[in-house]
């Protein structure tokens, strides 16, 4: 492999087009990624102050915004280190949600063992606390087999709790859990989300107003905690808080020797990749629309639980509901409106991810443009280095300020910042109205049904 081939360019090699989804949950996506360029060198990011702790077992963590190429990097690293991958993705835990979550292909999973994929049905909720338990159990098993745990994903809260620990939240008794369920069930059945939130606010949790709409799972947990402890969830000590404001490197006090990397690129280039990936989830077959249709047939509604709040699925379900209400009809304008919302939500999610991880001092930011083999060599060396500090070389270091505002080249700084402010989507596959004809044909064939038609999950 030529060392001039970038990480995302390398990902293109040997990847067939996505298979047309037909049944669930056997569906597996095949992803196509494209090249991006990446710049910026921030001297403050080149050196980490964390020294290796030789008395602890090592765990590698690879994160990054959606579309950055972290899954491919984790896969190749696992092959090189004889590792196993633990997914830290809040959507990949669900069976049948494969294309929209960019789940690893069957062949990838045959090559390298993956954990925490396809462990739930979409009508179930998943939490950071449960991820902590599942991921720690998987980590212990991997280490027990003499292999290297590689945790890969972009769900920030999952990774934070995985490394720093989960809060010690008392489990509600069966009586309290039953009482809370009965209290909120009637409101949920009537769709009275605002009334339910106000009930929990009145009980003592003012932060309930900030929950995502229809997040009934977290609303119930809040009320359970209040009734079990007499205090809102915000009063419970979170382990991460004890590390957050320390000037010294906190990793010395953690259970494992976590070696953490955040793969990223300048935001404008990342946005282009994300927009293209959204399109590719619809090219050649309805793709994510097939999975969204299945969710509707299972009796689920958009934003009704963790799975249906996921970016892409919520927008697709809302679009298909409108199609069903119109007897299976959709105009090109309606399709393009859906695509635009899908892309916008995905870009906003990537922006939130970068904001989150920018404040996580344990991560070393890496340039996503750099050749895969060189990135692998660097991480391989960092894993095996028992003495020295982790020093990210200048050619690989990624500026945390991904707009490039810290660049010394003022003209380049102005240009990059202006590009971000004036960013506009440039479609690659859906340029003309007729480009979406295959999607509209699929909608007519499959969505000409009552909007109330449901199957049992």
VENBEL-V206080 format. One record per backbone hydrogen bond with DSSP energy under -0.5 kcal/mol. NH is the residue of the N-H (numbers start at 1). CO is the residue of the C=O. Records with the same first field share a line. If there is no record, write none. Layout:
# VENBEL-V206080
NH = CO + CO
This chain:
# VENBEL-V206080
5 = 2
6 = 4
7 = 370
8 = 368
10 = 6
11 = 7
12 = 8 + 9
13 = 9 + 10
15 = 12
16 = 14
31 = 29
43 = 41
45 = 42
46 = 43
47 = 43
48 = 390
51 = 49
52 = 388
54 = 52
56 = 53
59 = 257
60 = 149
61 = 259
62 = 151
63 = 261
65 = 263
68 = 65
73 = 69
74 = 70
75 = 71
76 = 72
77 = 73
78 = 74
79 = 75
80 = 76
81 = 77
82 = 78
83 = 78
84 = 148
85 = 113
86 = 150
87 = 85 + 115
88 = 152
93 = 89
94 = 91
95 = 120
96 = 25
97 = 94
98 = 96
102 = 99
103 = 98
109 = 105
110 = 106
111 = 107
112 = 108
115 = 85
118 = 92
119 = 93
120 = 93
124 = 121
131 = 127
132 = 128
133 = 129
134 = 130
135 = 131
136 = 132
137 = 133
138 = 134
139 = 135
140 = 136
141 = 137
142 = 138
143 = 139
144 = 140
145 = 141 + 142
146 = 143
147 = 142
148 = 82
149 = 58 + 147
150 = 84
151 = 60
152 = 86 + 150
153 = 62
155 = 88
156 = 154
159 = 155
160 = 156
161 = 157
162 = 158
163 = 159
164 = 160
165 = 161
168 = 237
169 = 167
170 = 168
177 = 173
178 = 174
179 = 175
180 = 176
181 = 177
182 = 178
183 = 179
184 = 180
185 = 181
186 = 182
188 = 184
189 = 185
190 = 186
191 = 187 + 188
192 = 187
193 = 191
196 = 192
197 = 193
198 = 194
199 = 195
200 = 196
201 = 197
202 = 198
203 = 199
204 = 200 + 201
205 = 200
206 = 204
208 = 205
209 = 206
210 = 207
211 = 208
215 = 212
216 = 214
219 = 215
220 = 216
221 = 217
222 = 218
223 = 219
224 = 220
225 = 221
226 = 222
227 = 223
228 = 224
229 = 225
230 = 225 + 226
231 = 225
235 = 232
236 = 233
239 = 237
241 = 238
242 = 238 + 239
243 = 240
244 = 240
245 = 241
246 = 243
252 = 249
253 = 250
254 = 251
257 = 57
258 = 256
259 = 59
260 = 258 + 362
261 = 61
262 = 364
263 = 63 + 261
264 = 366
267 = 402
270 = 266
271 = 267
272 = 268
273 = 269
274 = 270
275 = 271
276 = 272
277 = 273
278 = 274
279 = 275
280 = 276
281 = 277
282 = 279
283 = 279
288 = 281
289 = 286
290 = 287
291 = 287
292 = 288
293 = 289
294 = 290
295 = 291
296 = 292
297 = 293
298 = 294
299 = 296
300 = 295
303 = 308
304 = 301
309 = 305
310 = 306 + 307
313 = 310
314 = 310
316 = 312
317 = 313
318 = 314
319 = 315
320 = 316
321 = 317
322 = 318
323 = 319
324 = 320
325 = 321
326 = 322
327 = 324
328 = 323
329 = 323
335 = 331
336 = 332
337 = 333
338 = 334
339 = 335
340 = 336
341 = 337
342 = 338
343 = 339
344 = 340
345 = 341
346 = 342
347 = 343
348 = 344
349 = 345
350 = 346
351 = 347
352 = 348
353 = 349
354 = 350
355 = 351
356 = 352
357 = 353
358 = 354
359 = 355 + 356
360 = 357
361 = 359
363 = 360
364 = 260
365 = 363
366 = 262
367 = 396
368 = 264 + 366
370 = 367
372 = 5
375 = 371
376 = 372
377 = 373
378 = 374
379 = 375
380 = 376
381 = 377
382 = 378
383 = 379
384 = 380
385 = 381
386 = 384
390 = 50
391 = 389
392 = 46 + 390
393 = 391
396 = 393
397 = 393
398 = 365
402 = 400
404 = 401
407 = 404
410 = 408
413 = 409
414 = 410
415 = 411
416 = 412
417 = 413
418 = 414
419 = 415
420 = 416
421 = 417
422 = 418
423 = 420
427 = 425
431 = 429
435 = 432
436 = 433
437 = 434
440 = 436
441 = 437
442 = 438
443 = 439
444 = 440
445 = 441
446 = 442
447 = 443
449 = 447
453 = 450
455 = 297
457 = 298
